[in-house]
Amino acid sequence: MKVFYFTTTGNSLYVAKRIGGELYSIPHMIKEGKHEFEDDVIGFIFPCYVFGLPKLVKDFVKKTKFKANYFFAVMTYGHKAESGLYHMEKVGGEAGIKFSYTNEILMVDNYLPAFKIEDELKKEGSKKIEEKLNKIINDISTRQNKYIRKSIKSVILSKSFSSLAGRFSYNFGRNNFIVLDNCTSCKVCEKVCPVNNISISKKPEFSNKCEMCHACIHHCPQNAIHLKNEKSKVRFINRNVKLKEIIDANNQK
């Protein structure tokens, strides 16, 4: 079983590790130019971005050939999933993928412009993450055929919002970040960035191809990187994932 994942603060990587199989970082596959894979089972684990797919995941799936008897997709999300899996099925269909199983799992939201991380952490226990994850693992191991389906109204609304918000997010640039004087030029932000958007001289310098994943902000050891419109100075990293694992998954240098 091959499992392709995209992670920034660790939620999707934790899910991928629990599901098991051979794990493949999508940023690494893009960097290495690998676009053809075959196995009995192939899965995708990814976060929901603006009710849809991260651009990086979308581009990888569209440009890659996959061959398997059983395809699955699991999406992590922190507030509303809406029709994120619908987008994955649509993009997968364009790549010749027919999913046998799709599911979504509510976890801690790390989207700083909208949520206070301290409030999200307080709600973590009520989300029944392990219970839901165990069910997903069992479904996949027993090769269940199951799909998450949303109403037509939900699909139309989330497609419209995703398109509008996506145009904004993919043009998210250097002027949205603030770097404080306590920055030590440790380069953690550069190493966890999945799209090679950050370079370090004395302080981080940001280009304009940001995925708005906030990995640079959440992983900064000094809490020196901030958004102009962030709701919280508290940061989030999935407790079951180490910084080295994020660096190994995303480092493009």
GINOR-V109782 format. One line per field, one symbol per residue. phi: phi as a letter, one per 40 degrees, with the letter a starting at -180 (. if undefined). burial: I if it has 16 or more other C-alpha atoms within 10 Angstrom, else O. Layout:
phi = ???
burial = ???
This chain:
phi = .bbbbbabbhdccccccccggccbccdcccccgcbaaaacbbbbbaccbfgabdddcdcccccbbbbacabbbbbcabbbcfbdcdccccccdccgcbccababbcbccbcccbbccccccccdcccfccccccccdcdcccfcbabcbbcdccccccccccccccccccbcbcccbbbcccdbfcgddcccccbfcbbbbcbdbbcbbccfcgccccccccfcbbccbccaccbbbdccbcddcccccbcbc
burial = IIIIIIIIIIIIIIIIOOIOOOIIIIIIIIOOOOOOOOOOIIIIIIIIIIIIIIOOIOOIIOOIOIOIOIIIIIIIIIIOIIIIIIIIIOIIOOIOIIIIIIIIIIIIIIIIOOIIIOOIOOOOOOOOOOOOIOOIIOOIOOOOOOIOOOOOOOIOOIIOOIOOOIOOIOOIIIOOIOOOOOIOOOIIIIIIIIIIIIIOOOIIOIOOIIIIIIIIIIIIOOIIIIIOOOOIIOIIIIOOIOIOOIIOIIIIO
